[in-house]
Amino acid sequence: MRAVVITKYGDPDVLSVIDVEQPQPNEHEICVKVRATSLNRADLMQRMGFYPDPFPGAHEIPGLEFAGTVVTCGARVTNWNIGDAVMGIVSGGAYAEYLVVHEQQAMRVPTRVGLDDAAAIPEVFITAWDALVCQGNLQRGDWALVHAGASGVGTAAIQICKAIGANVVVTCSANKRDACLALGADMAVDYHVDDFVEICQRITAGKGINVVLDVIGGEYLNRNVSALATKGTIVQVGLMGGGSTPFNIAALMPKRARLIGTVLRPRSLEEKIVATQRFINEMLPMFETGKLRPVIDSRYSLENISAAHRYMETNASTGKIVINV
């Protein structure tokens, strides 16, 4: 099968499409013929050598999400049949024509979405929902602050907030404000010129933000605390702005607030299954009703994977960059 492999760590040119052996499912797994995958920041980090290969072996194949059709079922698989359209998250290996995944990590592709777009759903929607709702306990009527509102996670987070009846402020660049507002954001703050702390305090009448979803980190951390409501929660899911910064913990304590660091990829299989199954029950039906939808910026072929990585590094995209396999 064709697959993208990391030949060495470095710039996008280290990615190469070669023929590798097709994986075979164990008794609880399905083998999926991949129609599409999508880019994630973790893919770029892995390419540069900052994420360890989850499946050490002859070839290092990145890719964290997929959409495709079931071609083989393990002996004890009961949820799926050959030909079923599925999508899901994996720890790696999605930049390939075939992959294997535990049957309980696979999700049925919503009929309203279809295979070509479904690869833009799993990673960002599960990440945003897990951070805001499962860990942040965002409720109807609450206020969320989402940084990088036009990113894949950001565009998913906006929709999730509105779907559950919460309010949402996002930060983004000026040229992406309209896209965020069109998705339902109550306020889109140009982080180049505006102070999101002041705007969050004003729009909440001084009560502050209940849940912050932050993919930036760095100097945003102290400002997030300033924007936070009493008993609020900051959920850190990325570090685009840096992983080390002076932090005034004394400002967190009077608010009786929580700071949570989280990522999906290193979780155990059991934890990923729990997250997937809860997402299936609580969020997946909203794709059928149209409350939620994938936001796709652009599409690249598998052979143009290096160009796709370069484009993601420009931060010019709104939503997901899909790779047609």
C-alpha positions, -999 to +999 in steps of 0.1 A: +000+000+000+010+036-004+019+055+027+037+087+038+068+080+059+091+103+078+125+095+063+143+117+090+132+145+112+131+180+097+112+202+073+083+190+051+107+176+025+114+147+048+080+132+040+080+106+013+053+084-003+065+048-006+050+013-007+048-005+026+032-036+039-005-034+046-014-039+083-036-068+094-063-065+121-062-084+153-094-101+166-109-069+179-098-046+151-111-036+117-090-028+086-101+004+069-094+014+033-087+051+039-105+077+017-091+107+035-071+119+065-065+154+078-036+174+091-031+182+128-004+202+146+008+170+162+017+158+127+041+187+122+056+181+157+061+144+149+077+153+116+102+175+134+110+149+160+091+163+190+065+135+192+078+099+196+066+073+170+037+054+187+044+023+166+082+019+163+091-003+134+104-003+099+085+029+089+072+059+108+038+068+093+021+099+108-016+107+108-042+109+136-076+106+120-093+090+090-124+083+071-129+052+049-146+019+044-142-014+063-125-041+042-116-067+068-129-075+103-111-093+131-126-126+143-143-111+174-156-078+158-193-074+162-200-037+155-190-035+118-194-052+085-173-051+053-183-020+033-194+002+063-183+038+062-163+047+093-142+075+108-121+078+139-089+088+157-057+067+158-023+073+174-006+073+141-006+056+107-035+075+090-013+089+061-018+056+043-041+036+021-050+012+048-050+012+086-062-009+115-082+004+145-101-011+174-137-016+165-149+006+194-127+035+183-145+037+149-175+059+144-202+056+117-198+084+091-229+107+093-250+105+062-252+143+060-214+146+059-202+117+037-168+101+034-150+129+015-155+153+044-156+130+074-119+129+080-122+166+091-143+156+121-127+131+146-096+147+161-107+183+164-143+177+174-134+151+201-106+173+213-128+204+216-158+185+231-136+166+256-119+199+267-149+221+269-176+197+281-160+166+297-131+184+315-143+220+316-179+211+324-192+239+301-230+243+306-259+260+288-256+298+294-219+296+304-192+316+286-162+300+269-131+316+256-115+298+226-081+308+214-072+303+177-109+304+168-103+297+131-082+266+137-095+231+133-101+228+171-114+264+172-140+260+145-152+228+161-153+244+196-174+274+183-200+250+170-200+228+201-206+258+223-236+270+203-250+234+200-251+231+238-264+266+244-232+282+257-218+316+247-183+318+231-156+345+226-128+336+203-094+351+195-082+352+158-065+374+133-085+402+117-090+384+083-106+354+101-131+372+123-160+369+098-155+332+095-157+327+132-187+349+136-204+330+108-200+298+127-217+314+157-191+331+178-206+358+200-174+379+198-143+375+177-113+394+191-084+404+168-055+394+191-032+417+173-049+449+184-075+441+211-072+429+247-092+397+251-092+400+289-109+434+288-134+422+262-142+390+282-148+409+314-170+434+296-191+410+276-197+389+308-206+420+329-175+414+351-183+377+359-156+363+337-152+332+315-163+298+328-141+277+305-110+287+285-099+264+257-063+273+249-040+259+221-015+287+225+000+287+259+030+309+266+022+344+278-016+337+273-017+317+305-016+346+330-041+365+308-064+336+308-065+336+346-074+373+345-103+366+321-115+337+342-146+336+364-146+323+400-144+285+399-136+287+362-114+262+343-085+266+318-080+236+296-046+236+279-046+215+247-017+230+228+014+251+230+017+270+198+030+300+218+055+281+239+055+256+267+074+276+293+063+309+309+064+327+343+031+320+360+015+339+388-002+311+407-014+335+434-039+349+408-054+315+403-060+307+440-086+334+450-107+323+420-107+287+432-100+279+395-086+249+378-058+246+352-059+213+333-034+201+307-047+175+283-040+157+250-057+128+233-028+110+217-010+095+247-042+082+263-046+045+267-068+025+243-094+021+271-095+059+276-098+065+239-126+041+236-145+057+265-141+092+249-151+079+214-182+061+227-194+091+247-188+113+217-209+089+196-238+092+221-237+129+228-223+147+197-225+125+166-263+129+162-258+166+158-240+160+125-271+144+112-293+174+122-268+199+108-260+215+142-224+205+137-204+202+105-167+199+094-151+231+083-126+224+054-101+249+042-084+230+015-076+196+001-043+180-010-034+146-025-013+122-006+016+129-030+014+166-021+017+160+016+048+182+019+030+211+003+001+206+028+025+207+057+041+239+044+007+255+040-003+246+076+029+262+089+018+295+074-012+296+098-033+309+068-060+281+070-095+283+084-106+249+096-091+216+084-067+207+057-078+174+042-056+149+025-072+127-002-057+093+000 
